[in-house]
Amino acid sequence: MTGGTSGIGKAFVEALAARGDDVVIVARDAERMQELAEELGTKHGVHIEWITADLAKAEDVTRVADWIEDPAHELDLVVNNAGFGLHAKLLDKNQLGTQRRAFDVMAWAVLELSGAAGRAMVARGHGRIINVSSTSSWIFSGNYSALKAWVRSYTEALNIELRKSGTDVRATALCPGWVHTEFHQRAGVSSDNLPGFVWLDPDQLVREALADSAAGRAISIPSAKWKAAIFVAKLPIATPIIRTLSSKLSSSRQKK
């Protein structure tokens, strides 16, 4: 579980521990990982390990990938969740460093870690990979949307390749909408600015994601309301509306 100390990642860790699974957390903050491991280990009687790594650094990504692919570590599920909000203007040269870090964490790390997990799981004949995308992958809100669209497309392609392996290994792109976590607060998005019905509970999200993953679905869009919203968003007639909303959303975020 990458990015497992907060937000959706932490909700995954808590849900997996609650059902009796041992968990390995990958994140930068060793202190937070240790606290979470001790808390959940005591509460649920499970073993929780942690790997300190910055997935914006190539050497750290490769170190984690090698750990995943090591035959001694038989992982049934790998969740690539690490990421952060990104609202810089695409033409802002001063933001290239931030854009590069986002690419490394939310695209390259996903590719390298998914590849390692896929090879290890195919060798054993079973396993599941969940890559966290977003419903924003269907809109046009800067590089964050572009990266999440890549995650969704890559995961669908990976799932096709895994099916051809003749094994019970599958990949799922998780595409959540607005979720009640600190992610949006850090990104400068207040829950007061959006109607209550658009928000998802993280526990519900994780339950639906795990069910979709177990069923081998390539795409997981938690909740009926977001499934309906994305169905409408993909209609050709909705494209001009999506562009307008995307422009307004990007502008409001960049002003914060």
C-alpha positions as CSV (number, residue, x, y, z in Angstrom):
1,M,0.0,0.0,0.0
2,T,1.7,3.2,-1.2
3,G,0.7,6.4,0.5
4,G,-0.9,4.5,3.3
5,T,-0.6,6.9,6.2
6,S,-3.4,9.3,5.3
7,G,-6.5,9.7,3.1
8,I,-7.7,6.8,0.9
9,G,-4.5,4.9,1.6
10,K,-5.0,4.9,5.3
11,A,-8.6,3.8,4.8
12,F,-7.4,0.8,2.8
13,V,-4.8,-0.1,5.5
14,E,-7.5,0.1,8.2
15,A,-10.0,-2.0,6.2
16,L,-7.4,-4.7,5.3
17,A,-6.2,-4.9,8.8
18,A,-9.8,-5.2,10.1
19,R,-10.4,-8.2,7.9
20,G,-7.3,-9.9,9.3
21,D,-4.8,-9.2,6.5
22,D,-1.1,-8.4,7.1
23,V,-0.2,-5.1,5.4
24,V,3.0,-3.5,4.2
25,I,2.9,0.4,4.0
26,V,5.1,2.4,1.8
27,A,5.4,6.1,2.5
28,R,7.9,8.9,3.4
29,D,7.0,9.4,7.1
30,A,8.5,6.6,9.1
31,E,7.1,7.9,12.4
32,R,3.5,7.9,11.1
33,M,3.9,4.5,9.6
34,Q,5.2,3.1,12.9
35,E,2.3,4.7,14.9
36,L,-0.3,3.2,12.5
37,A,1.4,-0.2,12.5
38,E,1.4,-0.4,16.3
39,E,-2.2,0.9,16.6
40,L,-3.7,-1.5,14.0
41,G,-1.4,-4.4,14.9
42,T,-2.6,-4.2,18.5
43,K,-6.2,-3.7,17.6
44,H,-6.6,-6.4,15.0
45,G,-3.8,-8.8,15.8
46,V,-2.1,-8.5,12.4
47,H,1.4,-7.9,11.3
48,I,2.1,-4.5,9.7
49,E,5.4,-3.7,8.1
50,W,6.5,-0.4,6.6
51,I,9.1,0.7,4.0
52,T,10.3,4.3,4.1
53,A,10.5,5.5,0.5
54,D,10.0,8.7,-1.5
55,L,8.4,7.6,-4.8
56,A,9.6,10.8,-6.5
57,K,13.1,9.3,-6.3
58,A,14.0,6.6,-8.9
59,E,16.2,4.7,-6.6
60,D,13.5,4.4,-4.0
61,V,10.9,3.2,-6.5
62,T,13.3,0.6,-7.8
63,R,14.1,-0.5,-4.2
64,V,10.4,-1.0,-3.5
65,A,9.8,-2.7,-6.9
66,D,12.6,-5.2,-6.1
67,W,11.1,-5.9,-2.7
68,I,7.7,-6.5,-4.3
69,E,9.1,-8.9,-6.9
70,D,11.2,-10.9,-4.4
71,P,9.7,-14.4,-4.3
72,A,10.0,-14.3,-0.5
73,H,7.3,-11.7,-0.4
74,E,4.0,-13.3,-1.5
75,L,1.7,-10.3,-1.9
76,D,-2.0,-10.9,-2.7
77,L,-2.8,-7.3,-3.3
78,V,-0.8,-4.2,-4.3
79,V,-2.4,-0.8,-4.1
80,N,-0.7,2.1,-5.8
81,N,-2.2,5.1,-4.1
82,A,0.6,7.6,-3.5
83,G,-0.1,11.1,-4.9
84,F,-0.9,14.7,-4.2
85,G,-3.0,17.5,-5.6
86,L,-1.6,19.4,-8.5
87,H,-3.1,22.7,-9.7
88,A,-0.1,24.5,-11.3
89,K,-0.7,26.1,-14.7
90,L,0.7,23.9,-17.5
91,L,2.6,26.8,-19.1
92,D,4.2,28.0,-15.8
93,K,7.9,27.2,-16.2
94,N,8.5,27.8,-12.5
95,Q,6.3,24.8,-11.8
96,L,8.2,22.3,-13.9
97,G,9.8,20.7,-10.8
98,T,6.4,20.1,-9.2
99,Q,5.1,18.7,-12.5
100,R,8.0,16.4,-12.8
101,R,7.6,15.2,-9.2
102,A,3.9,14.5,-9.9
103,F,4.8,12.5,-13.0
104,D,7.3,10.5,-11.1
105,V,5.0,9.7,-8.2
106,M,1.7,9.3,-10.0
107,A,2.8,7.8,-13.3
108,W,6.3,6.3,-13.3
109,A,6.1,4.8,-9.9
110,V,2.7,3.2,-10.8
111,L,4.2,1.7,-13.9
112,E,7.3,0.3,-12.2
113,L,5.5,-1.0,-9.1
114,S,2.6,-2.5,-11.1
115,G,5.0,-4.2,-13.4
116,A,6.9,-5.7,-10.5
117,A,3.6,-6.8,-8.9
118,G,2.3,-8.2,-12.1
119,R,5.4,-10.4,-12.8
120,A,5.5,-11.7,-9.3
121,M,1.8,-12.5,-9.2
122,V,1.7,-14.1,-12.6
123,A,4.6,-16.4,-11.5
124,R,2.4,-17.5,-8.6
125,G,-0.8,-17.6,-10.6
126,H,-2.9,-15.2,-8.6
127,G,-3.1,-11.6,-7.2
128,R,-4.7,-8.2,-7.6
129,I,-3.4,-4.8,-8.4
130,I,-5.4,-1.6,-7.6
131,N,-4.1,1.7,-9.1
132,V,-5.8,4.8,-7.8
133,S,-7.0,7.0,-10.7
134,S,-9.8,9.5,-10.3
135,T,-13.1,10.7,-11.8
136,S,-11.1,13.7,-12.8
137,S,-9.5,11.5,-15.4
138,W,-12.6,12.2,-17.5
139,I,-12.3,16.0,-17.3
140,F,-9.7,18.4,-18.4
141,S,-8.3,20.0,-15.2
142,G,-4.6,20.4,-15.8
143,N,-1.8,17.9,-15.3
144,Y,-3.5,16.1,-12.4
145,S,-6.4,15.0,-14.7
146,A,-3.9,14.1,-17.4
147,L,-1.9,11.9,-15.0
148,K,-5.0,10.2,-13.7
149,A,-6.2,9.6,-17.2
150,W,-2.9,7.9,-17.9
151,V,-3.3,5.7,-14.8
152,R,-6.7,4.6,-15.9
153,S,-5.7,3.9,-19.5
154,Y,-2.5,2.1,-18.4
155,T,-4.3,-0.1,-15.9
156,E,-7.0,-1.1,-18.4
157,A,-4.1,-2.1,-20.8
158,L,-2.4,-3.9,-18.0
159,N,-5.5,-5.8,-17.1
160,I,-5.9,-7.0,-20.7
161,E,-2.3,-8.3,-20.7
162,L,-2.8,-10.0,-17.3
163,R,-5.9,-11.8,-18.6
164,K,-3.9,-13.1,-21.5
165,S,-1.4,-14.7,-19.1
166,G,-4.0,-17.3,-18.3
167,T,-3.7,-16.7,-14.5
168,D,-6.0,-15.2,-11.9
169,V,-4.2,-11.9,-11.8
170,R,-6.1,-8.7,-12.5
171,A,-5.6,-5.0,-12.3
172,T,-8.2,-2.4,-11.4
173,A,-8.2,1.4,-11.9
174,L,-10.0,2.9,-8.9
175,C,-11.7,6.2,-10.0
176,P,-13.1,7.9,-6.9
177,G,-14.9,11.3,-6.9
178,W,-14.8,13.7,-3.9
179,V,-13.9,11.8,-0.8
180,H,-14.0,13.0,2.8
181,T,-10.3,13.0,3.5
182,E,-7.6,15.6,4.2
183,F,-6.5,15.3,0.5
184,H,-8.9,18.0,-0.6
185,Q,-8.2,20.2,2.4
186,R,-4.5,20.1,1.5
187,A,-5.4,20.9,-2.1
188,G,-7.4,24.0,-0.9
189,V,-10.8,22.6,-1.7
190,S,-13.4,23.1,1.1
191,S,-16.3,20.7,1.6
192,D,-18.4,23.9,2.1
193,N,-17.9,24.8,-1.6
194,L,-19.5,21.6,-2.8
195,P,-23.0,20.0,-2.2
196,G,-23.0,17.2,0.3
197,F,-24.3,14.6,-2.1
198,V,-21.1,14.6,-4.2
199,W,-18.9,13.4,-1.3
200,L,-18.0,9.8,-0.6
201,D,-17.2,8.1,2.7
202,P,-13.7,6.6,2.5
203,D,-14.9,3.3,4.1
204,Q,-17.6,2.9,1.5
205,L,-15.1,3.6,-1.3
206,V,-12.7,1.0,0.0
207,R,-15.4,-1.7,0.4
208,E,-16.5,-1.1,-3.2
209,A,-13.0,-1.0,-4.6
210,L,-12.0,-4.3,-2.9
211,A,-15.2,-5.9,-4.2
212,D,-14.5,-4.7,-7.8
213,S,-10.9,-5.8,-7.5
214,A,-11.9,-9.3,-6.3
215,A,-14.3,-9.5,-9.2
216,G,-11.5,-8.7,-11.6
217,R,-13.1,-5.5,-12.9
218,A,-10.8,-3.2,-14.9
219,I,-12.6,0.0,-13.6
220,S,-14.0,0.7,-10.2
221,I,-16.2,3.8,-9.8
222,P,-17.5,3.7,-6.2
223,S,-21.2,4.7,-5.6
224,A,-24.1,4.7,-8.0
225,K,-24.1,8.5,-8.1
226,W,-20.6,8.7,-9.5
227,K,-21.2,5.9,-11.9
228,A,-24.1,7.8,-13.3
229,A,-22.1,11.1,-13.4
230,I,-19.3,9.5,-15.4
231,F,-21.8,7.8,-17.8
232,V,-23.2,11.2,-18.6
233,A,-19.8,12.8,-18.8
234,K,-18.7,10.4,-21.5
235,L,-21.7,11.3,-23.8
236,P,-20.5,13.5,-26.7
237,I,-23.2,16.0,-25.9
238,A,-21.6,16.6,-22.5
239,T,-18.1,17.5,-23.8
240,P,-18.7,21.3,-24.0
241,I,-20.1,21.3,-20.5
242,I,-17.2,19.3,-19.2
243,R,-14.7,21.7,-20.8
244,T,-16.5,24.7,-19.2
245,L,-16.6,23.2,-15.8
246,S,-13.0,22.0,-16.1
247,S,-11.9,25.6,-16.9
248,K,-13.8,27.0,-13.9
249,L,-12.5,24.4,-11.5
250,S,-8.9,24.9,-12.7
251,S,-9.2,28.6,-12.3
252,S,-10.6,28.5,-8.8
253,R,-7.9,26.1,-7.6
254,Q,-5.0,28.1,-9.1
255,K,-6.2,31.3,-7.3
256,K,-5.8,29.6,-3.9
